[in-house]
Amino acid sequence: MITVRGRELIIPESERQIGTQYDSNSEVRQIKVSRLTAGGVDISHLDFRLDLRYGNEKKDTALLDKEISDEDIILTWTVGPNSVKEVGTVWIAVRGSDDFGKVKWATNQGYLYVGKTIDTPSGEGVDLTEMEELEKRLDQKTAELDTAEKKRVEAENIREENEQQRLNNEREWQIQGEKAVQAAKDAQAAASAAEKEKTVAMECATAAGGSADDARQYAEAASTSAVNADASAKRAEEIAEGLGSYDGTAASVTAVDTHNFTGTGAGKKSTVQALLDKIAQKLIEKVVTSDTFQTVLAKYLVNNGLTTEAGKFGLDAAFGKNLQDQITEQNSNIFGERLSVESTSTSVSDIQQWIISNIKSGLKYLNVFNDKSTVFAGEQGNFNIIVFGQNSNEATMIIINHWNAHIWAVSCGTDLGTWKWIQLYK
C-alpha cells in the first residue's frame, strides 16, 4: 500500500512496477491518506484523481475510488491500459478538490515505472480515457433518468384519474347526505308541531281543576303568614331589650359572662367588648408567650437545610438568605464576561490570556466578538465559549462561531503554547 506522509508519497519497492505495456486492469494500487492535514483540515469530502506524467512529458489522469474510515481515506487505483502504454518512469501525484473548487489539495510527485515485454500487441481497443469514462457514465445516467421520468409520468396520470374519480364520488355522497339531513329536519319539525298541539290541549283540560287548588293554597299561605308575624314580633322585643343602648360599638352590646371571664361571677351580665378583651389577654398570657409554645414553634423552623419531610417544617429567614446568596453567586459564575476585538493588531495570545483570566472551577460562559482580527480560530466571528474549569488555570472548552456554526473542542491552560484544538464541524 502506498502511504501519504504529509505530502510525500511513500511507495514500497515491491509496488513501484505497475505492469507492462501489454497489461490491462491487472494491477491495483491502494493509497492511504490521513483525513486531517497537518493544519487540521478534514479533506475526506474531496473528489480525488491520480495525475500521471511520462518520460516524454505526456500527461494523463486516472479516476480513484474512495473509502473513508474514522482516521484515513483509502484510495483505490485500478491500473488501466492507458496508464501503461509508455514504457519507463511514470511520475504520479494525488490531487483532490471539492465540488466548487474552493478547497484543493495535492501531494508531491512520486515515481513508478512500466516494464517492457515481448510481442506487445497494438493499443487498439484500449479502455476509455477519464473524460470518455465520465461521458459514458453521464449517458448511462441520462438513460436511467429518462426511464424513471417516463414511469413517473405514467404513475402521475393514473393518480390524477383516481383523484378525479374520488372527487366525483365525494360530490355524489355529499348530495345524498344533504338530502337525508333535510328529510330528517322536516320530520323533526312535524313532530315538534304535534307535541305543541298536545301540550296546549292538556293545559286547557287542567285549567279548571287548577283554579280550585289555587284557592285552597292561598288560604293556607295566609294562615302561615299570621303565625310567622307573631313569632317575629316576639323576637323583635327580645332583641330590642339587649340592644336598647346600642351605639355601633361592642361596648354598648350587653352579654352574659357564662365562664366568669371578667371576674364578676358566672352568669353575670357584661358587655361584648369586655369579654373580647379578657379572652385576648388570656390567649397571650397562657399560650403565645409560654415556654411550651416557643419550644414547639422552634421544632418547625429549619436552619440547616437537612430535613427530608415535605410540608412539615418552615424555613428559617437567616438560612433562606444564605440560600439566595449561593444562587446569586452560582449565576454570576455561569454567566461571564465578553471580549470585543476592535483592532486588527490583536494577537491570539491576547485573546488566550483573557480567557485564562476568566476561568474558574466549574461551568463558565464567555464570549469573544472577533470582527477585526482573524488570529482566533483562524477566522472572524462571534464566538460563544462554554468553559468546563478543572481549576483556575486549566480547562476544557467548546467554542461555537455564531456566524457560520463552526465548532471546536479546545484543551487550554496557562501555558498558551500547549493549547490543543480539534475542529468538530466546518
ZITA-V938017 format. One line per field, one symbol per residue. ss: DSSP state (@ for helix, = for strand, . for the rest). phi: phi as a letter, one per 20 degrees, with the letter a starting at -180 (. if undefined). psi: psi as a letter, one per 40 degrees, with the letter a starting at -180 (. if undefined). A space follows every 10 residues. Layout:
ss->???
phi->???
psi->???
//
This chain:
ss->.====..=== ..@@@.==== ......==== ====.=.... .=....==== ====....== ===.====.. .========. @@@@...=== =======... ...===...= =====..... .........@ @@@@@@@@@@ @@@@@@@@@@ @@@@@@@@@@ @@@@@@@@@@ @@@@@@@@@@ @@@@@@@@@@ @@@@@@@@@@ @@@@@@@@@@ @@@@@@@@@@ @@@@@@@@@@ @@@@@@@@@@ @@.......@ @@.====... .......=== =@@@@@@@@@ @@@@@@@@.. @@@@@@@@@. ==........ ...==.@@@@ @@@@@@@@@@ @@@@====== =......@@@ @@@@@@@... .========= .......... =========. ...======= =.....==== ===..@@@.= =====.
phi->.ededmceee dfffdfedpd fefbldcccd cecffdffen eedfefedcd eccefemfcb ccfceccddf dcdddddefe fffdfdfpfc ecbecbbefd mfdcbbeffc dcbdedcdlf ffefmfffff ffffffffff ffffffffff ffffffffff ffffffffff ffffffffff ffffffffff fffffffffg fffffeffff ffffffffff ffffffffff ffffffffff fedfdfdndf fedfbeefdl feneofnefb dfffffffff fffffedfef fffffffffd dddcmdfdef mdcedfffff ffffffffff ffffeddcdd edcfefefff fffffgfdfc fnebdcbded ddedfemmbe rdeecdddff bfdcaccddc effcmfccdc dcbfeffdfd dceebb
psi->hhhhhbeihh hideedheai edihfeihhi hhhhdhidee hheeeihiih hihideeiii hiihihhhad dihhhhhhhi ddefdhhahh hiihiiiade edhiiiiiii iaihihaifh iieieiiiid dddddddddd dddddddddd dddddddddd dddddddddd dddddddddd dddddddddd dddddddddd dddddedddd dddddddddd dddddddddd dddddddddd ddfdeheeid eehiihgeef deeeiheiia iddddddddd dddddecdei ddddddddde hheefeiehh ediihhdddd dddddddddd ddddhaihhh heheehiddd ddddddeehi hahihihhgg ediedheeii ahhhhhhghd aeeiihihhh hddeeihihh hiadgdeehh hhhdh.
//
